[in-house]
Amino acid sequence: MTSAHQTLERLTAEAAQSGDDHRTQRIELGTSAVDALLPFLEARRPDVADLVIGDAHTWEAAGARVAERLRSGGRLVRSLILEPRAGDDHLVCEDGVIASLETLIATSPSINLVAVGAGSINDICKVASHRRGLPYICVPTAASMNGYTSSIAAVLSAGVKRTWPVHQPLGVFADVDVIREAPLVMNRAGFGDLLSKPYCQADWLLSHHVRGVPYSAEAAGVLDGPWNQMIDAAAGIGEGEAAATHVLMETLLVSGFSMAMAGTSAPASGAEHLISHYWDMEEHGQDRTVRGLHGTQVGIGTRISSRTLWRLMDVTADEVLSAAETAGERRPDDAWIARLGDHHPDLTEAIVEEIQEQFRKKQRHGDELRQELETLGRSWEQVREELRAILIPTERIDHALAQAGCITRPSELRVDLAHMTRTIQYCRHIRARYVNFDLLADLGTLDAMAEAIAVEVEDSAHG
């Protein structure tokens, strides 16, 4: 079994050989990782000024030390502390802050961005540097998400959570002591984010068979060994142990690479991520604080998706073909999409219009839907076996999440039974990506199972 460390060594070596400054060529993970940043920049970008970027929390955690270390090494250093929008209690990667940073760096074409932080800081710097064609460096302050080495960014744009293509950081310098000092809820969120891997892969493979979405077995499988090692370290991750935190951070970095390899977030984002994004969109639409960290929400979403996917495994080829016969009657046209807002009471009218546009890109109707289900029905036995080989029992996921001390019940995030049921039924509307919720809806079974799954996830949270 290939370890995360071996995988990262191979991937960064390949990137270094390419000479592409928009690929991750160096990863330093340890107790003195930040000390390696100065010689790296001196060797790679010796005559370029550094702009060290963080927020109030990440500046205190590591930003000030990074800036001082670079400055004492003789580099020209500027600093920028980003602040949340008025009314927000934390920084969000959204259109306005990205545009402001892009405007600032546009005046210095040779500037070197050093992003000190976690999800939002990394994505903001990643998008702005990508737009200006500049490489950037990442200094993580928490093991809270898997986007550090990815070639995508999660952006709240016009009220809708979107995934944008960008480039990887040139290097990642992660001090394990800094990461261990982050609030445990953040590193547990990283664990929850990664927990979804088997189900993301299943959704990706399903979309490949149903919609012809390109699928890469290499990108899908690169995380297999590291993921199992991370699951084995669940209890230590939850307690903040150094060795377990190191395993978690390495696994997060491999996961980011899997997305870069695939050119899409599909290896690490399926139906469970739609649940998290949907909850964020609801809260932002009503100017409320988000319910939880992204990975915290994904952990609960993974418990949902594991159950819908396993129920999908009970569907027979005859049932798929039978659903195809009545598909035209159940969904004759897309007129019902005009009434989508009825199902999304917490989304603004403008956001509903945005998701209608997204949803029309993937929803089939009438003869087109019938033909799609007929084609799938003829190959369903083989498709089902391929999916079954990927899936992990729900009990293992539930146990790992509880072992790591993660939030496991929807109610712990202020999501009651009715809201959880509605989320399962309708969160698929927000993005064009095809996931298992879509197939179950087209088979006419998603609505019927949604409440039972919501009850099961709430009642069996620590199974």
Kinemage of the C-alpha trace (Angstrom):
@kinemage 1
@onewidth
@group {chain A} dominant
@subgroup {mainchain}
@vectorlist {calphas} color= white
{ca met a 1} P 0.000 0.000 0.000
{ca thr a 2} L 1.515 3.317 -1.092
{ca ser a 3} L 1.728 5.833 1.738
{ca ala a 4} L 0.666 9.464 1.509
{ca his a 5} L 4.293 10.543 1.906
{ca gln a 6} L 5.436 8.396 -1.024
{ca thr a 7} L 2.569 9.640 -3.169
{ca leu a 8} L 3.344 13.292 -2.422
{ca glu a 9} L 7.044 12.789 -3.170
{ca arg a 10} L 6.198 11.327 -6.567
{ca leu a 11} L 3.658 14.005 -7.480
{ca thr a 12} L 5.843 16.950 -6.471
{ca ala a 13} L 8.828 15.462 -8.300
{ca glu a 14} L 6.750 15.202 -11.466
{ca ala a 15} L 5.631 18.817 -11.039
{ca ala a 16} L 9.212 20.010 -10.472
{ca gln a 17} L 10.368 18.279 -13.643
{ca ser a 18} L 7.646 20.087 -15.577
{ca gly a 19} L 9.041 23.494 -14.560
{ca asp a 20} L 5.470 24.808 -14.291
{ca asp a 21} L 5.197 27.346 -11.460
{ca his a 22} L 1.454 26.761 -11.394
{ca arg a 23} L 1.907 23.187 -10.154
{ca thr a 24} L 2.893 22.194 -6.618
{ca gln a 25} L 6.605 21.415 -6.725
{ca arg a 26} L 7.442 21.392 -3.024
{ca ile a 27} L 5.672 20.189 0.095
{ca glu a 28} L 7.264 20.688 3.490
{ca leu a 29} L 5.342 19.132 6.350
{ca gly a 30} L 6.871 19.081 9.826
{ca thr a 31} L 7.729 21.106 12.912
{ca ser a 32} L 10.132 23.424 11.058
{ca ala a 33} L 8.306 23.693 7.748
{ca val a 34} L 8.193 27.493 7.762
{ca asp a 35} L 11.991 27.652 8.073
{ca ala a 36} L 12.231 25.927 4.684
{ca leu a 37} L 10.197 28.685 3.009
{ca leu a 38} L 12.973 31.304 2.945
{ca pro a 39} L 15.590 29.213 1.096
{ca phe a 40} L 12.908 27.963 -1.288
{ca leu a 41} L 11.877 31.494 -2.259
{ca glu a 42} L 15.485 32.648 -2.465
{ca ala a 43} L 16.201 29.828 -4.903
{ca arg a 44} L 13.028 30.084 -6.951
{ca arg a 45} L 11.966 33.751 -6.801
{ca pro a 46} L 14.965 35.711 -5.442
{ca asp a 47} L 14.129 39.204 -6.724
{ca val a 48} L 10.384 39.188 -6.085
{ca ala a 49} L 8.707 41.011 -3.191
{ca asp a 50} L 6.514 38.913 -0.893
{ca leu a 51} L 2.946 39.785 0.049
{ca val a 52} L 2.006 37.744 3.132
{ca ile a 53} L -1.791 37.461 3.403
{ca gly a 54} L -3.925 36.247 6.286
{ca asp a 55} L -6.857 37.191 8.467
{ca ala a 56} L -6.817 38.234 12.129
{ca his a 57} L -6.756 34.632 13.370
{ca thr a 58} L -4.233 33.190 10.927
{ca trp a 59} L -1.956 36.206 11.275
{ca glu a 60} L -1.659 35.506 14.975
{ca ala a 61} L -1.262 31.764 14.410
{ca ala a 62} L 1.518 31.972 11.810
{ca gly a 63} L 1.320 35.022 9.540
{ca ala a 64} L 3.374 37.383 11.684
{ca arg a 65} L 6.083 34.743 12.139
{ca val a 66} L 6.198 34.011 8.395
{ca ala a 67} L 6.526 37.701 7.547
{ca glu a 68} L 9.259 38.246 10.132
{ca arg a 69} L 11.179 35.147 9.039
{ca leu a 70} L 11.188 36.300 5.412
{ca arg a 71} L 12.039 39.873 6.351
{ca ser a 72} L 14.945 38.798 8.559
{ca gly a 73} L 16.258 36.799 5.636
{ca gly a 74} L 16.597 39.957 3.611
{ca arg a 75} L 13.437 39.752 1.519
{ca leu a 76} L 11.150 42.697 0.802
{ca val a 77} L 7.922 41.846 2.621
{ca arg a 78} L 4.493 43.485 2.680
{ca ser a 79} L 1.557 42.219 4.711
{ca leu a 80} L -2.188 42.218 4.214
{ca ile a 81} L -4.774 41.196 6.811
{ca leu a 82} L -8.146 40.539 5.195
{ca glu a 83} L -11.322 41.314 7.105
{ca pro a 84} L -14.820 39.789 6.847
{ca arg a 85} L -17.575 41.655 5.063
{ca ala a 86} L -19.803 43.827 7.229
{ca gly a 87} L -22.191 41.556 9.094
{ca asp a 88} L -20.079 38.401 8.664
{ca asp a 89} L -18.238 36.882 11.607
{ca his a 90} L -15.603 35.215 9.438
{ca leu a 91} L -13.895 35.685 6.085
{ca val a 92} L -15.710 34.263 3.051
{ca cys a 93} L -14.215 33.566 -0.357
{ca glu a 94} L -16.568 35.691 -2.436
{ca asp a 95} L -16.553 38.017 -5.435
{ca gly a 96} L -15.841 41.259 -3.586
{ca val a 97} L -12.778 40.234 -1.576
{ca ile a 98} L -11.292 38.443 -4.599
{ca ala a 99} L -11.724 41.532 -6.769
{ca ser a 100} L -10.109 43.748 -4.110
{ca leu a 101} L -7.056 41.504 -3.836
{ca glu a 102} L -6.781 41.201 -7.597
{ca thr a 103} L -6.823 44.995 -7.935
{ca leu a 104} L -4.075 45.296 -5.318
{ca ile a 105} L -1.713 42.777 -6.895
{ca ala a 106} L -2.354 44.116 -10.390
{ca thr a 107} L -0.175 47.087 -9.464
{ca ser a 108} L 2.795 44.789 -8.712
{ca pro a 109} L 3.208 42.274 -11.552
{ca ser a 110} L 6.230 40.610 -9.925
{ca ile a 111} L 4.744 40.143 -6.467
{ca asn a 112} L 4.858 36.780 -4.693
{ca leu a 113} L 1.696 35.852 -2.773
{ca val a 114} L 2.077 33.882 0.450
{ca ala a 115} L -1.329 32.723 1.693
{ca val a 116} L -1.311 32.009 5.435
{ca gly a 117} L -4.554 30.361 6.492
{ca ala a 118} L -7.035 27.648 5.678
{ca gly a 119} L -9.942 27.347 3.230
{ca ser a 120} L -11.048 30.922 2.614
{ca ile a 121} L -7.580 32.508 2.598
{ca asn a 122} L -6.226 29.810 0.317
{ca asp a 123} L -9.099 30.070 -2.165
{ca ile a 124} L -9.064 33.875 -2.241
{ca cys a 125} L -5.341 33.950 -3.006
{ca lys a 126} L -5.647 31.056 -5.426
{ca val a 127} L -8.323 32.770 -7.534
{ca ala a 128} L -6.654 36.213 -7.504
{ca ser a 129} L -3.211 34.830 -8.373
{ca his a 130} L -4.679 32.638 -11.102
{ca arg a 131} L -6.404 35.614 -12.711
{ca arg a 132} L -3.147 37.584 -12.690
{ca gly a 133} L -1.035 34.638 -13.833
{ca leu a 134} L 1.086 34.710 -10.675
{ca pro a 135} L 2.353 31.733 -8.671
{ca tyr a 136} L 1.581 31.665 -4.973
{ca ile a 137} L 2.736 29.875 -1.829
{ca cys a 138} L 0.459 28.320 0.769
{ca val a 139} L 1.143 28.113 4.517
{ca pro a 140} L -1.736 26.124 6.068
{ca thr a 141} L -2.831 26.920 9.608
{ca ala a 142} L -5.330 24.071 10.041
{ca ala a 143} L -6.041 20.631 8.596
{ca ser a 144} L -9.602 21.722 7.931
{ca met a 145} L -10.074 21.042 4.218
{ca asn a 146} L -8.513 19.357 1.186
{ca gly a 147} L -8.195 22.305 -1.181
{ca tyr a 148} L -4.599 23.296 -0.458
{ca thr a 149} L -3.114 21.406 -3.419
{ca ser a 150} L -6.197 21.315 -5.629
{ca ser a 151} L -6.629 23.164 -8.901
{ca ile a 152} L -10.095 24.415 -7.992
{ca ala a 153} L -11.512 27.016 -5.615
{ca ala a 154} L -14.874 27.106 -3.852
{ca val a 155} L -16.336 30.586 -4.324
{ca leu a 156} L -19.576 32.198 -3.191
{ca ser a 157} L -20.441 34.084 -6.361
{ca ala a 158} L -23.779 35.888 -6.788
{ca gly a 159} L -25.061 33.953 -3.791
{ca val a 160} L -24.292 30.517 -5.260
{ca lys a 161} L -21.493 28.210 -4.154
{ca arg a 162} L -19.456 27.512 -7.292
{ca thr a 163} L -16.300 25.595 -8.125
{ca trp a 164} L -13.862 27.518 -10.293
{ca pro a 165} L -10.794 26.137 -12.102
{ca val a 166} L -7.559 27.736 -10.896
{ca his a 167} L -3.947 26.623 -10.429
{ca gln a 168} L -2.120 24.853 -7.635
{ca pro a 169} L 0.263 26.644 -5.272
{ca leu a 170} L 3.944 26.481 -6.164
{ca gly a 171} L 4.687 25.147 -2.692
{ca val a 172} L 2.975 24.182 0.556
{ca phe a 173} L 4.781 24.741 3.873
{ca ala a 174} L 2.773 23.244 6.734
{ca asp a 175} L 4.006 23.435 10.320
{ca val a 176} L 2.425 20.547 12.227
{ca asp a 177} L 2.718 22.412 15.545
{ca val a 178} L 0.708 25.324 14.122
{ca ile a 179} L -1.897 22.941 12.741
{ca arg a 180} L -2.168 21.110 16.074
{ca glu a 181} L -2.802 24.415 17.812
{ca ala a 182} L -5.799 25.138 15.595
{ca pro a 183} L -9.171 24.562 17.272
{ca leu a 184} L -9.905 20.827 17.233
{ca val a 185} L -13.170 21.490 15.432
{ca met a 186} L -11.171 22.653 12.398
{ca asn a 187} L -9.032 19.523 12.093
{ca arg a 188} L -12.063 17.357 12.765
{ca ala a 189} L -13.719 19.196 9.874
{ca gly a 190} L -10.819 18.162 7.640
{ca phe a 191} L -11.424 14.570 8.676
{ca gly a 192} L -15.136 14.952 7.876
{ca asp a 193} L -14.321 16.413 4.465
{ca leu a 194} L -12.055 13.484 3.560
{ca leu a 195} L -14.437 10.881 4.935
{ca ser a 196} L -16.571 11.321 1.823
{ca lys a 197} L -13.947 9.893 -0.550
{ca pro a 198} L -15.564 6.485 -1.394
{ca tyr a 199} L -18.954 8.070 -1.998
{ca cys a 200} L -17.552 10.916 -4.108
{ca gln a 201} L -15.803 8.309 -6.215
{ca ala a 202} L -19.036 6.348 -6.578
{ca asp a 203} L -20.922 9.475 -7.673
{ca trp a 204} L -18.160 10.255 -10.172
{ca leu a 205} L -18.239 6.737 -11.614
{ca leu a 206} L -22.047 6.852 -11.750
{ca ser a 207} L -21.957 10.128 -13.698
{ca his a 208} L -19.455 8.518 -16.066
{ca his a 209} L -21.804 5.628 -16.821
{ca val a 210} L -24.996 7.692 -16.995
{ca arg a 211} L -23.758 10.917 -18.581
{ca gly a 212} L -20.386 10.027 -20.086
{ca val a 213} L -18.496 12.322 -17.695
{ca pro a 214} L -14.731 11.661 -18.086
{ca tyr a 215} L -13.443 9.390 -15.321
{ca ser a 216} L -9.834 8.756 -14.271
{ca ala a 217} L -9.116 5.564 -12.355
{ca glu a 218} L -5.672 6.958 -11.468
{ca ala a 219} L -7.070 10.140 -9.922
{ca ala a 220} L -9.838 8.192 -8.209
{ca gly a 221} L -7.454 5.623 -6.719
{ca val a 222} L -4.497 7.780 -5.677
{ca leu a 223} L -6.090 8.387 -2.285
{ca asp a 224} L -6.989 4.757 -1.482
{ca gly a 225} L -3.981 3.896 0.693
{ca pro a 226} L -3.728 7.247 2.496
{ca trp a 227} L -7.476 7.289 3.130
{ca asn a 228} L -7.400 3.951 4.932
{ca gln a 229} L -4.429 5.093 7.012
{ca met a 230} L -6.369 8.215 7.959
{ca ile a 231} L -9.415 6.182 9.028
{ca asp a 232} L -7.176 4.052 11.247
{ca ala a 233} L -5.917 7.259 12.905
{ca ala a 234} L -9.430 8.641 13.591
{ca ala a 235} L -9.220 8.611 17.374
{ca gly a 236} L -5.796 10.297 17.404
{ca ile a 237} L -6.991 12.948 14.972
{ca gly a 238} L -9.910 13.725 17.246
{ca glu a 239} L -7.552 14.144 20.198
{ca gly a 240} L -5.018 16.276 18.324
{ca glu a 241} L -2.150 13.786 18.510
{ca ala a 242} L 0.921 14.892 16.538
{ca ala a 243} L 1.395 11.712 14.497
{ca ala a 244} L -2.310 11.456 13.658
{ca thr a 245} L -2.477 15.138 12.684
{ca his a 246} L 0.486 14.557 10.369
{ca val a 247} L -1.390 11.661 8.737
{ca leu a 248} L -4.494 13.815 8.322
{ca met a 249} L -2.573 16.686 6.727
{ca glu a 250} L -0.759 14.392 4.306
{ca thr a 251} L -4.037 12.790 3.289
{ca leu a 252} L -5.632 16.189 2.708
{ca leu a 253} L -2.729 17.162 0.438
{ca val a 254} L -3.030 13.931 -1.578
{ca ser a 255} L -6.762 14.557 -1.940
{ca gly a 256} L -6.054 18.000 -3.367
{ca phe a 257} L -3.671 16.463 -5.880
{ca ser a 258} L -6.357 13.972 -6.948
{ca met a 259} L -8.536 16.902 -8.021
{ca ala a 260} L -5.632 18.513 -9.873
{ca met a 261} L -4.972 15.223 -11.664
{ca ala a 262} L -8.615 14.892 -12.670
{ca gly a 263} L -9.067 18.548 -13.614
{ca thr a 264} L -12.281 18.534 -11.577
{ca ser a 265} L -13.396 18.348 -7.959
{ca ala a 266} L -15.248 15.073 -8.690
{ca pro a 267} L -12.722 12.810 -6.865
{ca ala a 268} L -13.518 14.664 -3.649
{ca ser a 269} L -16.991 16.159 -4.092
{ca gly a 270} L -20.302 14.401 -4.614
{ca ala a 271} L -23.822 14.516 -3.221
{ca glu a 272} L -22.576 15.063 0.337
{ca his a 273} L -20.891 18.314 -0.713
{ca leu a 274} L -24.142 19.568 -2.232
{ca ile a 275} L -25.680 19.256 1.224
{ca ser a 276} L -22.980 21.456 2.758
{ca his a 277} L -23.067 24.020 -0.046
{ca tyr a 278} L -26.860 24.145 0.107
{ca trp a 279} L -26.873 24.892 3.831
{ca asp a 280} L -24.313 27.661 3.293
{ca met a 281} L -26.393 29.193 0.510
{ca glu a 282} L -29.492 29.176 2.718
{ca glu a 283} L -27.686 30.958 5.530
{ca his a 284} L -25.992 33.489 3.268
{ca gly a 285} L -29.312 34.135 1.537
{ca gln a 286} L -30.838 35.120 4.862
{ca asp a 287} L -27.717 36.960 6.162
{ca arg a 288} L -27.232 34.366 8.872
{ca thr a 289} L -24.065 32.756 10.177
{ca val a 290} L -23.292 29.424 8.504
{ca arg a 291} L -24.269 26.338 10.462
{ca gly a 292} L -20.813 24.846 10.663
{ca leu a 293} L -17.448 24.467 8.997
{ca his a 294} L -17.583 23.019 5.501
{ca gly a 295} L -16.020 19.690 6.499
{ca thr a 296} L -18.243 19.406 9.558
{ca gln a 297} L -21.284 19.657 7.308
{ca val a 298} L -19.756 17.285 4.748
{ca gly a 299} L -19.272 14.669 7.478
{ca ile a 300} L -23.030 14.646 8.090
{ca gly a 301} L -23.660 14.783 4.346
{ca thr a 302} L -21.458 11.714 3.945
{ca arg a 303} L -23.622 9.798 6.398
{ca ile a 304} L -26.595 10.708 4.203
{ca ser a 305} L -24.961 9.869 0.887
{ca ser a 306} L -23.632 6.548 2.159
{ca arg a 307} L -27.190 5.519 2.906
{ca thr a 308} L -28.711 6.708 -0.379
{ca leu a 309} L -25.972 4.963 -2.339
{ca trp a 310} L -26.442 1.689 -0.485
{ca arg a 311} L -30.185 1.880 -1.115
{ca leu a 312} L -29.365 2.433 -4.774
{ca met a 313} L -27.448 -0.853 -4.656
{ca asp a 314} L -30.748 -2.615 -3.890
{ca val a 315} L -32.331 -1.338 -7.111
{ca thr a 316} L -32.603 -4.006 -9.827
{ca ala a 317} L -32.201 -3.638 -13.574
{ca asp a 318} L -35.909 -4.429 -14.000
{ca glu a 319} L -36.783 -1.553 -11.664
{ca val a 320} L -34.631 0.853 -13.684
{ca leu a 321} L -36.309 -0.289 -16.903
{ca ser a 322} L -39.744 -0.032 -15.295
{ca ala a 323} L -38.997 3.543 -14.189
{ca ala a 324} L -37.944 4.330 -17.755
{ca glu a 325} L -41.396 3.350 -19.034
{ca thr a 326} L -43.103 5.988 -16.872
{ca ala a 327} L -40.370 8.628 -16.995
{ca gly a 328} L -42.151 10.696 -19.629
{ca glu a 329} L -45.294 10.830 -17.507
{ca arg a 330} L -43.459 11.785 -14.326
{ca arg a 331} L -41.232 14.412 -15.999
{ca pro a 332} L -42.809 15.339 -19.346
{ca asp a 333} L -41.039 18.721 -19.601
{ca asp a 334} L -39.133 21.312 -17.584
{ca ala a 335} L -42.082 23.548 -16.767
{ca trp a 336} L -41.843 22.521 -13.115
{ca ile a 337} L -38.361 24.047 -12.859
{ca ala a 338} L -40.027 27.463 -13.045
{ca arg a 339} L -41.584 26.643 -9.665
{ca leu a 340} L -38.323 25.499 -8.087
{ca gly a 341} L -38.430 28.361 -5.610
{ca asp a 342} L -41.358 26.679 -3.834
{ca his a 343} L -38.899 24.120 -2.479
{ca his a 344} L -36.261 26.617 -1.357
{ca pro a 345} L -37.874 29.039 1.113
{ca asp a 346} L -34.532 30.297 2.464
{ca leu a 347} L -33.027 31.171 -0.912
{ca thr a 348} L -33.524 34.603 -2.414
{ca glu a 349} L -35.244 35.058 -5.764
{ca ala a 350} L -31.928 35.915 -7.414
{ca ile a 351} L -30.297 32.741 -6.072
{ca val a 352} L -33.251 30.629 -7.197
{ca glu a 353} L -32.796 31.994 -10.712
{ca glu a 354} L -29.137 31.007 -10.568
{ca ile a 355} L -29.863 27.448 -9.464
{ca gln a 356} L -32.590 27.079 -12.099
{ca glu a 357} L -29.897 27.762 -14.675
{ca gln a 358} L -27.615 25.176 -13.053
{ca phe a 359} L -30.345 22.575 -12.739
{ca arg a 360} L -31.516 22.839 -16.346
{ca lys a 361} L -28.039 21.781 -17.438
{ca lys a 362} L -28.461 18.305 -15.988
{ca gln a 363} L -32.158 17.463 -15.601
{ca arg a 364} L -33.578 15.267 -18.379
{ca his a 365} L -37.255 15.140 -19.384
{ca gly a 366} L -39.684 13.100 -21.454
{ca asp a 367} L -38.189 10.855 -24.124
{ca glu a 368} L -34.675 11.990 -23.299
{ca leu a 369} L -35.034 10.797 -19.696
{ca arg a 370} L -36.741 7.582 -20.811
{ca gln a 371} L -33.907 6.773 -23.199
{ca glu a 372} L -31.290 7.535 -20.557
{ca leu a 373} L -32.888 5.179 -18.041
{ca glu a 374} L -33.410 2.460 -20.658
{ca thr a 375} L -29.732 2.596 -21.600
{ca leu a 376} L -28.705 2.482 -17.945
{ca gly a 377} L -31.118 -0.371 -17.227
{ca arg a 378} L -29.498 -2.560 -19.856
{ca ser a 379} L -26.078 -2.163 -18.223
{ca trp a 380} L -27.211 -1.662 -14.634
{ca glu a 381} L -26.031 -5.008 -13.245
{ca gln a 382} L -22.445 -4.278 -14.293
{ca val a 383} L -22.630 -0.633 -13.199
{ca arg a 384} L -24.030 -1.639 -9.826
{ca glu a 385} L -21.214 -4.115 -9.221
{ca glu a 386} L -18.590 -1.507 -10.074
{ca leu a 387} L -20.197 0.917 -7.621
{ca arg a 388} L -20.549 -1.718 -4.930
{ca ala a 389} L -16.814 -2.448 -5.138
{ca ile a 390} L -16.065 1.187 -4.223
{ca leu a 391} L -18.498 1.678 -1.364
{ca ile a 392} L -17.649 1.372 2.323
{ca pro a 393} L -20.251 0.140 4.854
{ca thr a 394} L -22.127 2.964 6.525
{ca glu a 395} L -21.255 1.522 9.935
{ca arg a 396} L -17.536 2.080 9.318
{ca ile a 397} L -18.155 5.698 8.373
{ca asp a 398} L -20.431 6.348 11.353
{ca his a 399} L -17.902 4.810 13.722
{ca ala a 400} L -14.931 6.735 12.295
{ca leu a 401} L -16.751 10.052 12.513
{ca ala a 402} L -17.681 9.400 16.135
{ca gln a 403} L -14.150 8.182 16.949
{ca ala a 404} L -12.722 11.468 15.678
{ca gly a 405} L -15.094 13.405 17.932
{ca cys a 406} L -16.885 15.015 14.986
{ca ile a 407} L -20.393 16.401 14.993
{ca thr a 408} L -22.588 13.580 13.699
{ca arg a 409} L -26.223 14.648 14.107
{ca pro a 410} L -27.987 17.196 11.875
{ca ser a 411} L -29.678 18.620 14.960
{ca glu a 412} L -26.241 19.628 16.297
{ca leu a 413} L -26.111 22.072 13.379
{ca arg a 414} L -29.655 23.346 13.959
{ca val a 415} L -31.082 21.155 11.176
{ca asp a 416} L -34.351 19.560 12.258
{ca leu a 417} L -35.972 16.486 10.706
{ca ala a 418} L -38.135 18.396 8.226
{ca his a 419} L -35.193 20.528 7.084
{ca met a 420} L -32.935 17.475 6.692
{ca thr a 421} L -35.609 15.705 4.669
{ca arg a 422} L -36.063 18.716 2.393
{ca thr a 423} L -32.290 19.026 1.976
{ca ile a 424} L -32.018 15.421 0.775
{ca gln a 425} L -34.853 15.947 -1.669
{ca tyr a 426} L -33.810 19.280 -3.165
{ca cys a 427} L -30.120 20.095 -2.644
{ca arg a 428} L -29.382 18.439 -5.989
{ca his a 429} L -30.938 21.477 -7.684
{ca ile a 430} L -28.033 23.797 -6.891
{ca arg a 431} L -25.357 22.384 -9.184
{ca ala a 432} L -25.128 20.778 -12.616
{ca arg a 433} L -23.023 17.876 -11.298
{ca tyr a 434} L -24.840 14.524 -11.609
{ca val a 435} L -24.905 12.550 -8.334
{ca asn a 436} L -26.782 9.591 -6.871
{ca phe a 437} L -29.561 11.887 -5.628
{ca asp a 438} L -30.342 12.672 -9.279
{ca leu a 439} L -30.692 9.051 -10.333
{ca leu a 440} L -32.846 8.226 -7.311
{ca ala a 441} L -35.073 11.215 -8.112
{ca asp a 442} L -35.393 10.157 -11.759
{ca leu a 443} L -36.281 6.647 -10.610
{ca gly a 444} L -39.027 8.213 -8.484
{ca thr a 445} L -37.671 6.952 -5.140
{ca leu a 446} L -35.717 9.839 -3.568
{ca asp a 447} L -38.708 11.625 -2.047
{ca ala a 448} L -40.041 8.404 -0.548
{ca met a 449} L -36.787 7.504 1.219
{ca ala a 450} L -35.682 10.991 2.295
{ca glu a 451} L -37.482 11.182 5.641
{ca ala a 452} L -36.533 7.631 6.661
{ca ile a 453} L -32.860 8.396 5.987
{ca ala a 454} L -33.071 11.696 7.863
{ca val a 455} L -34.523 9.871 10.889
{ca glu a 456} L -31.908 7.124 10.708
{ca val a 457} L -28.997 9.576 10.553
{ca glu a 458} L -30.320 11.536 13.526
{ca asp a 459} L -31.074 8.458 15.645
{ca ser a 460} L -27.971 6.381 14.830
{ca ala a 461} L -25.435 9.192 15.069
{ca his a 462} L -23.027 7.353 17.346
{ca gly a 463} L -23.504 3.874 15.972
